[in-house]
Amino acid sequence: MQNLANLEQTILESLRHLPFEKQQEVLDFTEFLRQKITAESTKSKLSLQQIAALPVSKRHQLLAQSLPATAADFLSDLELTEFSSLDNEDLSEYE
């Protein structure tokens, strides 16, 4: 098993042999992983009250991270989509 210094050195050596475009892909991927880790640790640490107390821009940043998963749930979970069956109903009698 490699220690951290050896692992970093191996990654750097491998990275140097890649073309610039592939190096950029590696950078993008590492940024994605870092953001994912940050988001996961932030989610587990903040209560709803704490999130509500954050500045709006920070709240939007936290919510933006969960939007794709929320949208996927909405499209695939029948309990969340059952109201779409009312889309074609005439509800005027209830007004």
Phi, psi and omega in degrees: 000134181279146172275173186300316181297316179294320179296314178299317180297316179297318178297314179299317179297318178295319181298321181297336182271356180270151173294161184307316182299321179287326175298320178296321177298319178297316178299314179300318181294318179294324176296318177301312180298318180297316179295322179297316179296316179299316180296318180296318180289326178292317180301317185284346185258336187259134173276170178298323178295320179293320178297318180297332181278350180288158173300151184305318182298321179291319177299316179298321179298316179295318180292323181300328180291333183261353182300313180301317180293321179295316178297318179297319177299315182298321182283337186250343184265114183300326179295330180275339184256359184297335179289342178295340177292342178276353184302326183260005181278147174271106183260010183297334180293342181267358183277000000 
